[in-house]
Amino acid sequence: MSASSRFDLRVNPNPSLLADPRAAPANDRPVTSSPLAMQASSHPHQHAIGGGGGGGGMSDGGGGAAAAFADAGNLEHCARYLNQTLVTFGFPASLDLFATDPVSIARTCNCIYALLQQRQRDIEFRESTNDLRQRMQSDISRLEAKIERMDAQLAAKDRELATLTRTEAKNTATLKAQIDKLQQERDEFQKMVIGNQQVRTQQIHEMKKKEKEYIKLQEKLNQVLMEKKKESSRSGMEIMNLLQKEGRQRGTWSGKKNDNDYYKMIVDAYEVKKQELMQENADLRALLRSMQMDMREFLNAPNGVPQPAVVGNGRQEPGSPQSPLGGKTARMTQLQDAQKGAEVTSEATERELELEAQLVEARSIIQEQASLMSKHFTKSDKPRRLSGLDAEREAVAAQEV
């Protein structure tokens, strides 16, 4: 920035002083020439003061240039204008350019020196301003390049954002479709769970019914066994009574015939009881087998629903419900079948053992009765033989007499 431009930034208290003094009349008209015109006319060629810079001082042709501002006719007006301008710009004023005393000359020298210092500061300021301007231009260039780079990055980010937006929209649509599908599957599974719960409730109800029937059959079997046991004991007593009623008098008993009849009766009764027990055991085994088959079919059926019955030609009867989870619970059903089959088999084995024990007990009772009867017949035969011997002796004695 030049000194004139810096001077122009100052407040001018009297703008009328900037007029050209040559246009002023001979009277006391103020000088209106501008300082820029004065500086340009009085200093057409400038050089740096102090030997370092160029363009701060006056050239040899300065006298011709100064003639354009001051001449022999307007020296007083020029001196007045200079004093006013110096006062306006803050320099020492009241310069007497026509004085010859040392004080006025010293004041003039100080003013000129102040002007030279101001000029030097202006030159230094201009150089620093130029350096600053160049640095700012380089910064501006760098910032412009950075702005261009940022614009390119922004465009790339915009494209990337658009791609991500499209991808997000696609993923959102896919996720929504998956959510709808999962909701449908959840509804189907809920329906299946409700159906399985209903089937389970029905299975539990049927199992309870089967258990009640099984308990009733066990009670009935125990009752039948007790009745058979009572009948066997009653038949033994009847046999004893019949044997005792066969001959009221011991003398009329025939030993071998009675023994044979007795043993034959015992054997016949034993055979009858044995046949009855065998028939009863066969019936019980058949009943247990049928119950076992029913339980196995009931447990092997998917979800506890009995399997369709097989007709004569090998086809299954239609109308049996199919479980939606039959394939998934096959392993569990097999394990349950194995466990239930083992339980039913163990129960059947226990029942057979119980029946065999009862049969052994019946046999032991029959053997005890047979032993008692044999002992009874043995005791009854001895007096009869003794009486026979006595009779023979009496007959012999009578013959001898």
HELIX and SHEET records of a PDB file:
HELIX    1   1 ALA A    3  LEU A    9  1                                   7    
HELIX    2   2 PRO A   15  LEU A   18  5                                   4    
HELIX    3   3 PRO A   21  ALA A   23  5                                   3    
HELIX    4   4 PRO A   35  SER A   42  1                                   8    
HELIX    5   5 GLY A   62  ALA A   66  1                                   5    
HELIX    6   6 LEU A   75  THR A   88  1                                  14    
HELIX    7   7 PRO A  102  GLU A  246  1                                 145    
HELIX    8   8 ARG A  250  THR A  252  5                                   3    
HELIX    9   9 GLY A  255  ASN A  300  1                                  46    
HELIX   10  10 PRO A  302  GLY A  304  5                                   3    
HELIX   11  11 ALA A  330  GLU A  400  1                                  71    
END                                                                             
